[in-house]
Amino acid sequence: MNETKNKKFDLKSFLLRTLTDPVLWYTVLIMTALMYHYRNRDTVKTDDLGYVYALGWGLCSLFIGWIIFRVFDYMKKHNFLGFFMYTALAVVFGAGVRKAIIRGKEAYPITWGLWFLTPQDSLEFNFWYAAAFYLLFMLFMGSVIYYFTRVRYRIFMNFLIFIIPFSIYGKEYEKMPTVFIILLAVGYILLMVYYRQLTDTESTVFVERRKSWKPIAVYAVIFAAAAAIFPKPAVVADRTVLETLIDADQFTDKLNAMLDVFRDTSTGDQFRSNEDQTLVYEVRADEPLRIKTATRSTYDFENDRWSIEDMDSRFSSKAGKPPVNIGAHMGIAGAVLEAASLDSEFSEKYGLAEFVKSGLDEPELREAAFYSLSAIVGMSQGTDMAPVPQFAVEMTNCSRRGDVVALRGGTVYAVDSRFATDEKYTFSYDEDTFFMSSRNNEFIDQLAQFDYEELLEDTSNVLYMNLDDSSSEDYRQKCRYADLDCALYEDYLEYLLDYGGKTDIKALADEITQDCKTEYEKALAIEAYFYNNNYVYDLKYRKGKGENAEDFLFRTKTGVCYEYATSMVLLARAAGIPARYCEGYNMTEHIGGKYAKDTNYTIRAKDLHGFPELYIRGYGWASFEPTVTDIAETGEKKASTATDMLSYAGLMILAGAMLVLLFAFVYPMLSHKWFIFRGKKRMPNDAVKAVMHRICKVYGIENVNTSKEAAALVHEMSGADITDTAELFDRSVYGDVTLNEQEKEKAMNEYIRAYDEFRESRKRRRIKSR
């Protein structure tokens, strides 16, 4: 069937064809997945809002991609002029990228290149930098995907393009949403099959694309369902080898220098969505520990930020080589008991004679050895702070050649230069059992009856009066610790009781501690408050602008360790207990020995943790754990959760795909019924034309054939006779004859017989092929 009349440009058909282009939609899908990663993490606090943000960029990609694909179509037909058009397009996009970078750099501390390489969780969102990334990758992705599918088909190059989004997510240990993973995988397979390049040979028969869509669709559904539903083993991958393939020395050095503005503050962003498996330390210890690397004393409600002050950074000892005194065995309690045993007047003044006679229940003094793995994971610089275990007494040894010093915050600092990337540290620390003893608690209660500053001064005086050359190192430690607390306690009261004067925090602290008699009981009550009042630990929760500890305590009740630790510090201060915010690691992974022999614990970047320390009069600084985490997040649990999510998504995709396929396979029958229904309402001439086109479509006859040739092909394929319809078609189209209802009915009847014969012929062929 060949109509000789010239066809006019059909805008509707053109738009439908170009806007449903699978290459364009695959490009849109990749850009949507990429821009989800570069979403505004400050305001986009839920996955749903993140998808909305990404879909906004996806709509932009559909519009911009449609335009650049029209340029590419023109280039295929006009190579010379097309080259200049593409150059102009590149110049326009390049100017847009440059403009966006310039705008983004205003009042922002780092360059675009460093922003791109830096984990987004550690930076504030920059819309203009994100826009620059989008423009750059939109042109790049559109160009290479179009070229390697439509111009020069290369399946390997398309595979490299396919893994780009995964590599961008992977560089920051962020999990790509399951829906993107499955859609990208299915889209890649469908695109590669649809644009395959095959030729007929003796062993290979080329099947037209329009005849192969059903098996391709079935394969895609089976692939998506199998990949998503079938159970997968829970594997925690060791990425160390992969991460060390890239020499990141120069980048790390620059990153450390340019992010220096963030060093003295903490906003808690480093804890959110933190699933970084990078190895930090291997440790030999007798138990899980909280590790402290920094303390911060000043909280800014407006910016929800902790800052380092003199109380944290001043030296509390002279710089030198280990051993370095950090605390004292049993804290100030051990120093007070020592003074009471040496001076009867002191003992009588504070009513300690009974305790001198019976003693206290001493915690066991233990040792922990830390081995830095920074060099193994490819870091060019070590840290300037040592990993100090909770209730640390002394840094007993360190492989560092330079000097170290203890800070007032109870941390150990490398003087002049950083610790090495393969440093080894050894600490002695008290087992966390002091307050488990009723005897010890009675001792603390006894001391709480007296003026505490006077008690500290008297203790220091007694100890130093009895200090001589024969005194043991343990005794000297008690002297130093008592002297330091005596000197700093006034500062503790001045700086570490500030809770911003918030009346709601004060009222809550009073309510929580109203039945408590001692400071330690108050501390435990505040710690338990979060466990008993429906607070939620959520690594994915994103705080909105202006949210701070007050919002966490009274409104959202959702956050990470930063919010819990901050809130307990402020509540403790409101209850009259000096407190400070600490950062370090939560060491719980009971695996070691991979790089350092005889170790039994491993610390990874994901173990980064914030916790409070409270000054309990009569003992000193003690750490607490208010963060609500009912189930320790192990690698196996995460893998299981990811598998469950993938399976759930797979079931949803499978259900949707089955509905689509069901509709696709019943579509011919529905379409047939609908055509007959509409044919009854058409005018005779329109009905005959539609019948001829419909028969050719059903039989797969191309429109290069005449109506008589089409009738012959129909008869050859199924035995059906449509010669009357062919004649009526020629009279209507070429003879401008007006047909009547009887002729229309004759054509419709021939269509029905041709359709039925076509189905019967297919059944016969299938039976014969068996």
C-alpha positions in Angstrom: 0.0 0.0 0.0 1.7 3.2 -1.2 0.0 6.6 -1.0 1.7 9.0 -3.4 0.3 12.1 -1.8 3.0 14.3 -0.1 2.8 14.2 3.7 2.9 17.4 5.6 5.1 17.8 8.8 3.1 16.4 11.7 4.2 18.3 14.9 2.2 16.0 17.1 3.8 12.9 15.7 7.2 14.5 15.9 6.9 15.4 19.6 5.5 12.0 20.5 8.4 10.3 18.8 11.1 12.5 20.2 9.7 12.8 23.7 9.4 9.0 24.1 12.9 8.5 22.9 14.4 5.7 25.1 17.9 7.2 24.8 16.6 10.5 26.2 14.8 8.9 29.0 17.8 6.8 30.0 19.8 10.0 30.1 17.1 11.6 32.3 17.2 8.6 34.6 21.0 8.8 35.1 20.8 12.6 35.8 18.0 12.1 38.3 19.9 9.5 40.2 23.0 11.8 40.2 21.2 14.8 41.4 19.5 12.9 44.3 23.0 12.5 45.6 23.6 16.2 45.4 20.3 17.2 47.1 20.1 19.8 49.8 20.7 17.7 52.9 19.9 20.6 55.2 16.3 21.0 54.2 15.6 17.7 52.4 15.2 15.7 55.6 13.3 12.7 54.2 13.7 10.3 51.3 10.4 11.5 49.8 11.5 15.1 49.6 14.8 13.9 48.2 13.0 12.2 45.4 11.0 15.3 44.7 14.2 17.4 44.5 15.8 14.9 42.2 12.6 14.7 40.0 12.8 18.5 39.6 16.3 18.1 38.1 14.9 15.1 36.1 12.3 17.4 34.4 15.0 19.9 33.6 17.0 17.0 32.1 14.0 16.0 29.9 13.6 19.5 28.5 17.3 20.3 28.1 18.1 16.8 26.8 15.4 17.1 24.2 17.0 20.2 22.9 20.5 18.9 22.7 19.3 15.7 21.2 17.8 17.7 18.3 21.2 19.3 17.8 22.7 15.8 17.7 20.1 14.7 15.1 21.1 17.7 13.0 24.8 16.8 13.4 24.2 13.3 12.0 22.9 14.8 8.8 25.2 17.8 8.5 28.6 16.9 9.8 30.3 20.2 9.1 27.7 22.5 10.3 26.8 20.1 13.1 30.4 20.4 14.4 30.0 24.2 14.8 26.6 23.8 16.4 28.0 21.3 19.0 30.9 23.7 19.6 28.4 26.5 20.2 26.4 24.2 22.5 29.6 23.4 24.5 30.4 27.1 24.8 26.9 27.8 26.2 27.1 25.0 28.7 30.7 25.9 29.6 29.7 29.5 30.3 26.8 28.3 32.4 29.2 26.1 34.4 31.6 29.0 34.9 28.9 31.4 36.0 27.5 28.9 38.5 30.9 28.2 40.0 31.6 31.9 40.4 28.2 32.4 42.1 28.7 29.4 44.3 32.2 30.5 45.4 30.8 33.7 46.9 31.1 33.4 50.7 31.9 29.7 50.5 35.2 28.4 51.9 36.3 25.9 49.3 36.6 25.6 45.5 34.2 23.7 43.3 36.7 20.9 42.5 37.2 20.3 46.2 33.5 20.5 46.9 33.0 17.8 44.3 35.6 15.5 45.8 34.5 16.1 49.4 31.7 14.0 51.1 28.5 16.1 50.9 27.5 15.2 54.5 30.5 17.2 55.8 29.6 20.4 53.8 26.8 22.9 53.7 24.6 22.6 50.5 25.7 24.9 47.7 23.0 25.2 45.0 25.2 26.9 42.5 27.9 24.3 42.8 25.2 21.6 42.3 24.0 23.5 39.2 27.5 23.6 37.8 27.8 19.8 38.3 24.4 19.3 36.7 25.3 21.4 33.5 28.6 19.7 33.2 27.3 16.2 33.5 24.1 16.9 31.5 26.1 17.7 28.4 28.7 14.9 29.0 26.1 12.2 29.7 23.8 13.3 26.8 26.7 13.3 24.4 28.2 10.0 25.2 25.0 8.1 25.6 23.6 9.4 22.3 26.9 8.7 20.5 27.4 5.2 21.8 23.9 4.1 21.1 22.8 5.8 17.9 26.0 6.8 16.1 28.6 4.2 17.1 27.2 1.3 19.2 29.7 0.3 21.9 28.3 -1.9 24.7 31.5 -1.6 26.8 31.5 2.2 26.7 27.9 2.2 27.7 28.7 0.0 30.6 31.3 2.5 31.8 28.7 5.2 31.5 26.3 3.0 33.5 28.6 2.7 36.5 29.4 6.4 36.8 26.4 7.1 39.1 27.4 4.1 41.3 31.0 5.4 41.5 29.9 8.8 42.6 27.7 7.4 45.4 30.4 4.9 46.3 33.1 7.5 46.8 31.2 8.7 49.8 29.8 5.3 51.0 26.3 6.5 50.4 23.8 3.8 49.3 22.0 4.6 46.1 18.2 4.3 46.6 17.0 0.9 45.6 14.6 2.2 43.0 17.4 3.9 41.1 19.6 0.8 41.2 16.9 -1.4 39.7 15.7 1.2 37.1 19.3 2.0 36.0 20.1 -1.7 35.6 16.9 -2.5 33.7 17.2 0.7 31.6 20.8 -0.2 30.6 19.8 -3.7 29.5 16.8 -2.6 27.5 18.8 0.2 25.8 21.6 -2.2 24.9 19.2 -4.8 23.5 17.1 -2.2 21.7 20.1 -0.6 20.0 22.0 -3.7 19.3 23.6 -4.0 15.8 23.1 -7.4 14.2 23.2 -8.6 10.6 21.7 -11.7 9.0 24.0 -14.7 8.7 23.5 -18.4 8.4 23.4 -18.7 12.2 21.9 -15.3 13.1 18.6 -13.9 12.0 17.9 -10.3 12.6 14.5 -9.6 14.2 12.9 -6.3 13.7 12.7 -4.1 16.8 8.9 -3.8 16.7 8.6 -7.6 16.7 11.0 -8.1 19.6 9.6 -5.8 22.2 7.6 -8.5 24.0 10.5 -10.9 24.7 12.7 -8.0 25.6 10.1 -6.8 28.1 9.6 -10.3 29.6 13.4 -10.6 30.0 13.6 -7.2 31.7 10.9 -8.1 34.2 12.5 -11.5 34.9 15.9 -9.8 35.4 14.5 -7.1 37.7 12.5 -9.5 39.8 15.3 -12.1 40.1 17.9 -9.4 41.0 15.6 -7.9 43.6 13.7 -10.9 45.1 16.1 -13.8 45.3 17.9 -13.8 48.7 21.4 -12.5 48.7 24.2 -13.3 51.2 24.9 -10.7 53.8 28.4 -9.6 52.9 30.4 -6.8 54.5 33.0 -5.9 51.9 36.5 -4.9 52.9 37.2 -1.9 50.6 40.7 -1.3 51.8 42.5 -2.5 48.7 40.1 -0.6 46.4 40.5 2.6 48.4 44.3 2.4 48.4 44.5 2.2 44.6 44.3 6.0 44.3 47.1 8.1 45.6 45.2 10.7 47.5 48.2 12.5 49.1 47.8 15.8 47.4 44.0 15.8 47.7 44.2 14.9 51.4 46.7 17.6 52.1 44.6 20.3 50.3 41.5 19.0 52.0 43.0 19.3 55.4 44.2 22.8 54.7 41.0 24.1 53.1 38.6 22.5 55.6 40.7 24.0 58.5 37.8 26.4 59.2 35.7 23.5 60.4 38.2 22.1 62.8 37.3 24.0 66.0 33.6 23.5 65.7 31.1 20.6 65.5 27.5 20.6 64.2 26.9 16.9 64.2 26.7 16.6 60.4 29.6 14.1 60.4 27.4 11.6 62.2 24.4 11.7 59.8 24.2 8.9 57.2 27.7 7.8 58.3 28.3 4.3 56.9 31.9 4.8 56.0 33.7 1.5 56.4 37.2 3.1 56.3 39.5 1.5 58.8 40.8 3.9 61.5 42.4 1.8 64.3 42.9 -1.8 65.4 42.9 -2.1 69.1 43.9 -4.6 71.8 41.5 -4.2 74.8 39.6 -6.2 77.3 36.2 -4.6 76.6 34.3 -2.2 74.4 35.3 1.4 75.0 34.3 5.0 74.3 37.2 6.8 72.7 37.7 10.5 73.1 39.6 12.7 70.6 38.1 16.1 71.3 36.1 18.1 73.9 34.0 21.2 73.3 32.7 23.5 76.0 30.6 26.3 74.3 27.3 25.6 72.6 25.7 28.1 70.2 21.9 27.7 70.1 21.5 29.8 67.0 23.8 27.7 64.9 23.5 24.4 66.8 27.2 24.3 67.1 29.8 23.4 69.7 33.1 25.3 69.9 36.5 24.6 71.4 37.5 27.0 74.2 40.4 27.3 76.6 38.8 24.8 78.9 39.4 22.2 76.1 42.7 23.3 74.5 45.0 24.6 77.2 47.8 22.3 78.3 47.4 20.5 81.6 50.9 19.0 81.6 54.3 19.9 80.2 55.1 18.8 76.6 57.4 15.8 76.5 57.6 12.1 75.8 55.3 9.5 77.3 54.3 8.6 79.9 51.8 11.4 80.0 49.4 11.8 82.9 45.8 12.2 82.0 43.9 11.4 85.2 44.3 9.5 88.4 43.3 6.0 89.4 39.8 6.3 90.9 39.8 10.0 90.0 39.7 12.6 92.8 38.2 9.9 95.1 41.6 8.1 95.1 43.4 11.4 95.8 41.1 12.3 98.7 41.3 8.8 100.3 45.1 9.0 99.9 45.2 12.4 101.7 42.9 11.0 104.5 45.3 8.1 105.1 48.2 10.5 105.4 46.6 13.2 107.6 44.3 12.3 110.5 43.1 15.9 110.9 42.0 15.9 107.2 40.4 12.5 107.8 38.5 13.7 110.9 37.5 17.0 109.2 35.7 15.2 106.4 34.6 12.2 108.3 36.7 9.7 106.4 38.2 7.5 109.2 35.9 4.6 108.5 36.8 4.7 104.8 40.5 4.9 105.5 40.2 1.7 107.6 38.0 -0.3 105.1 39.2 1.3 101.9 37.2 1.6 98.6 36.4 -0.9 95.9 39.0 -0.1 93.3 38.2 -0.5 89.6 40.7 -2.8 87.8 43.4 -0.9 86.1 43.6 -2.1 82.5 45.6 -1.4 79.3 44.5 -0.7 75.7 46.8 -0.5 72.7 45.8 1.4 69.5 47.4 0.9 66.1 46.6 3.6 63.5 45.6 2.3 60.1 45.7 5.7 58.3 48.7 4.7 56.2 47.0 1.4 55.1 43.9 3.2 53.8 46.1 5.7 51.9 46.0 8.8 54.1 49.0 11.1 53.7 48.6 12.8 57.1 47.8 11.5 60.6 45.7 13.2 63.2 46.9 15.7 65.8 44.8 14.1 68.6 45.4 10.6 70.1 42.6 8.2 70.7 42.1 8.4 74.5 39.9 5.6 76.1 37.3 6.5 78.7 38.5 6.8 82.3 42.1 7.1 81.0 44.8 7.4 83.7 47.9 7.6 81.5 49.4 7.4 78.0 52.0 4.9 78.9 53.7 4.7 75.5 53.6 6.1 72.0 55.7 5.5 68.9 55.8 9.2 68.1 59.3 10.8 68.1 58.0 14.3 68.8 56.5 15.7 72.0 53.0 15.1 73.2 50.9 16.9 75.8 47.7 16.3 77.8 45.0 19.0 77.4 42.6 20.2 80.0 39.8 18.4 78.2 41.4 15.0 78.9 42.8 14.5 75.5 46.4 14.1 74.2 47.8 16.4 71.6 50.8 16.1 69.2 52.9 19.2 69.6 54.3 20.9 66.5 53.3 18.2 64.0 50.7 15.4 63.7 50.9 11.8 64.9 52.2 9.5 62.2 49.8 7.5 59.9 51.1 4.3 61.4 51.3 5.4 65.0 51.0 3.1 68.0 49.6 4.2 71.4 49.3 2.5 74.7 47.0 3.7 77.6 46.2 2.6 81.1 42.6 3.2 82.1 40.1 2.4 84.9 37.4 -0.2 84.3 34.0 1.4 84.4 33.0 -0.1 87.7 33.6 2.6 90.3 29.9 3.6 90.8 28.8 0.0 90.8 30.0 -0.2 94.4 27.7 0.9 97.2 30.7 1.6 99.3 32.2 4.0 96.8 28.8 5.8 96.4 28.7 6.2 100.2 32.1 7.8 100.0 31.0 10.3 97.3 27.9 11.1 99.3 30.0 11.8 102.4 32.2 14.3 100.4 29.1 16.0 98.9 28.2 17.4 102.4 31.2 19.7 102.5 32.4 22.8 100.5 33.9 21.2 97.5 36.5 23.8 96.6 37.8 23.8 100.1 37.9 19.9 100.0 40.0 20.1 96.8 42.4 22.7 98.2 42.9 20.7 101.4 43.5 17.5 99.4 46.1 19.1 97.2 47.9 20.7 100.2 48.1 17.4 102.1 49.3 15.4 99.1 52.0 17.9 98.2 53.2 18.2 101.8 53.9 14.5 101.8 55.5 14.4 98.3 59.2 13.5 98.2 61.7 11.8 95.9 60.6 8.3 97.1 57.0 8.8 96.2 55.6 6.4 93.6 54.3 7.4 90.2 50.8 6.5 91.3 51.1 9.0 94.2 52.5 11.7 91.9 49.6 11.2 89.6 47.2 11.8 92.5 49.0 14.9 93.4 48.9 16.3 89.9 45.2 15.4 89.4 44.2 17.0 92.8 46.2 20.1 92.0 44.6 20.4 88.5 41.0 20.0 89.7 41.7 22.5 92.5 43.0 25.0 89.9 40.2 24.4 87.4 37.0 23.8 89.4 36.2 27.5 89.6 36.4 27.6 85.8 34.2 24.5 85.6 31.5 26.4 87.6 31.9 29.5 85.5 32.0 28.0 82.0 30.6 24.5 82.1 27.2 25.3 83.7 26.0 27.5 80.8 22.8 26.2 79.3 21.8 29.4 77.5 19.4 30.4 80.3 16.7 28.4 78.6 13.8 28.2 81.0 12.3 25.1 79.3 15.5 23.2 79.6 15.8 24.3 83.3 12.3 23.2 84.0 12.8 19.8 82.4 16.1 19.2 84.2 14.4 20.0 87.5 11.6 17.7 86.7 13.9 14.8 85.8 16.1 15.2 88.9 13.5 16.2 91.5 13.8 12.9 93.4 17.6 12.5 93.1 19.8 13.0 96.1 23.3 13.0 94.6 24.9 14.3 91.4 25.5 10.8 90.2 21.8 9.9 90.6 20.9 13.0 88.7 23.3 12.0 85.9 21.7 8.6 85.6 18.2 10.0 85.6 19.1 12.4 82.8 20.7 9.6 80.9 17.7 7.3 81.3 15.3 10.1 80.3 15.9 9.6 76.6 15.4 5.8 76.8 12.1 6.2 78.6 10.5 9.0 76.5 10.2 7.8 72.9 13.3 9.4 71.5 14.4 8.0 68.1 17.9 7.4 66.7 17.9 8.1 62.9 21.0 8.5 60.9 19.0 9.7 57.9 17.1 12.5 59.8 18.0 15.9 58.4 17.6 18.9 60.6 15.9 22.0 59.2 17.4 25.5 59.4 17.4 26.8 62.9 16.8 23.4 64.6 18.8 23.0 67.8 18.9 21.0 71.1 15.6 22.6 72.2 13.8 21.3 69.1 15.3 17.8 69.7 14.2 17.8 73.4 10.7 19.2 73.1 9.6 18.7 69.5 11.3 16.3 67.0 12.8 13.8 69.5 14.7 12.5 66.5 18.4 12.7 65.9 21.9 11.1 66.2 24.4 10.9 69.0 25.2 14.6 68.6 21.7 15.6 69.6 21.6 13.2 72.5 25.0 14.2 73.8 24.3 17.9 73.4 20.9 17.6 75.2 22.3 15.7 78.1 25.2 18.2 78.6 22.6 21.1 78.6 20.3 19.3 81.0 23.2 18.4 83.3 24.3 22.0 83.4 20.8 23.1 84.2 20.8 20.6 87.0 24.0 22.2 88.4 26.5 19.6 87.2 29.5 20.8 85.1 29.4 19.0 81.7 31.1 19.1 78.3 30.5 17.7 74.9 33.0 15.0 73.6 33.7 13.5 70.3 35.6 10.3 69.4 34.6 6.7 68.6 32.4 4.0 69.9 34.5 0.9 69.9 32.2 -2.2 69.7 33.4 -4.2 66.6 35.0 -7.3 68.2 37.2 -8.1 65.2 40.9 -7.4 64.8 44.3 -8.8 63.9 44.1 -8.1 60.2 46.9 -5.6 60.1 48.1 -5.4 63.7 48.8 -8.7 65.4 47.2 -9.5 68.8 44.4 -6.9 68.3 40.8 -7.9 69.0 38.8 -4.7 68.2 38.4 -2.6 65.0 37.4 1.0 64.8 36.0 2.4 61.5 35.0 5.8 60.4 31.4 4.9 60.8 32.0 4.5 64.6 32.5 8.2 65.0 30.5 9.1 68.1 29.5 12.1 70.3 28.9 11.6 74.0 28.7 13.7 77.2 31.1 13.9 80.2 29.9 15.2 83.5 32.0 16.3 86.5 30.8 14.3 89.5 32.0 16.0 92.7 34.1 13.5 94.7 35.1 11.5 91.6 35.8 13.8 88.6 35.0 13.4 84.9 32.8 10.5 84.0 31.3 9.7 80.6 27.7 8.7 80.0 25.7 7.2 77.1 22.3 8.8 76.5 22.1 7.9 72.8 19.2 5.5 72.2 20.4 2.6 70.1 18.4 -0.5 71.0 20.1 -2.7 68.4 23.8 -2.4 67.6 24.1 -1.8 63.9 26.3 -4.5 62.6 27.4 -5.1 59.1 25.1 -8.2 59.0 22.1 -6.2 60.1 22.7 -3.5 57.5 23.1 -6.1 54.8 19.9 -7.7 55.9 18.1 -4.4 55.9 19.4 -3.6 52.4 18.3 -7.0 51.2 14.9 -6.6 52.6 14.5 -3.2 51.0 15.7 -4.6 47.7 13.3 -7.5 47.9 10.4 -5.2 48.8 11.2 -2.9 45.8 11.5 -6.0 43.6 8.1 -7.2 44.6 6.6 -3.8 43.8 8.4 -3.6 40.5 7.4 -7.2 39.6 3.7 -6.5 40.5 3.7 -3.4 38.4 5.5 -5.0 35.5 3.2 -8.0 35.5 0.2 -5.6 35.2 1.9 -3.9 32.3 2.7 -7.1 30.6 -0.7 -8.5 31.2 -2.2 -5.4 29.5 0.4 -5.7 26.7 -0.6 -9.2 25.9 -4.3 -8.6 26.0 -3.9 -5.3 24.1 -4.3 -6.9 20.6 -7.7 -8.3 21.5 -8.8 -5.1 23.2 -7.5 -3.1 20.3 -9.4 -5.3 17.9 -12.7 -4.9 19.8 -12.1 -1.1 20.1 -11.4 -0.8 16.3 -14.7 -2.6 15.4 -16.6 -0.4 17.9 -15.1 2.8 16.4 -15.5 1.6 12.9 -19.3 1.6 13.3 -19.2 5.3 14.0 -16.8 6.3 11.2 -17.9 7.6 7.8 -17.6 5.0 5.0 -14.5 6.5 3.4 -12.7 7.0 6.7 -13.7 3.5 7.8 -12.3 1.8 4.6 -9.0 3.7 4.9 -8.7 2.7 8.6 -9.5 -0.9 7.7 -6.7 -1.1 5.2 -4.2 0.5 7.5 -5.3 -1.7 10.3 -4.9 -5.0 8.3 -1.4 -3.9 7.2 -0.5 -3.2 10.8 -1.8 -6.5 12.0 0.1 -8.4 9.3 3.2 -6.4 9.6 3.1 -5.1 6.0 5.1 -2.0 5.4 3.5 1.0 3.7 5.8 0.9 0.7 3.4 -1.7 -0.9 0.4 -0.9 -3.0 -3.0 -2.0 -1.9 -3.1 -4.8 -4.3 0.4 -6.0 -3.2 -0.8 -5.8 0.4 -3.9 -8.0 -0.5 -1.6 -10.5 -2.1 0.6 -10.7 0.9 -2.4 -11.1 3.3 -3.6 -14.0 1.1 -0.2 -15.6 1.1 0.3 -15.3 4.9 -3.2 -16.5 6.0 -5.4 -17.3 3.0 -7.7 -14.3 3.8 -9.2 -12.4 0.9 -9.2 -8.6 1.1 -9.4 -7.7 -2.6 -12.7 -5.9 -2.2 -11.3 -3.8 0.6 -8.2 -3.0 -1.5 -10.4 -1.9 -4.4 -12.6 0.2 -2.2 -9.4 1.8 -0.7 -8.1 2.7 -4.2 -11.5 4.2 -5.2 -11.7 6.3 -2.0 -8.1 7.5 -1.9 -7.2 7.9 -5.6 -10.6 8.2 -7.2 -12.2 10.5 -4.7 -15.3 8.4 -4.8 -17.8 8.7 -1.9 -18.6 5.2 -0.5 -21.8 4.0 1.1 -22.7 2.1 4.3 -23.0 -1.2 2.5 -19.4 -0.9 1.1 -18.2 0.2 4.6 -19.8 -3.0 6.1 -18.2 -5.2 3.4 -14.7 -3.8 4.3 -15.4 -4.2 8.0 -16.4 -7.8 7.5 -13.3 -8.5 5.5 -11.2 -7.0 8.3 -12.8 -9.3 10.9 -12.2 -12.4 8.7 -8.6 -11.3 8.0 -8.0 -10.8 11.7 -9.4 -14.2 12.6 -7.5 -16.0 9.8 -4.3 -14.3 10.9 -4.7 -15.6 14.5 -5.5 -19.1 13.1 -2.5 -19.1 10.9 -0.2 -18.2 13.8 -1.7 -21.1 15.8 -1.0 -23.5 12.9 2.6 -22.3 12.7 3.1 -22.8 16.4 1.7 -26.3 16.3 3.8 -27.2 13.2 7.0 -25.9 14.9 6.5 -28.3 17.8 
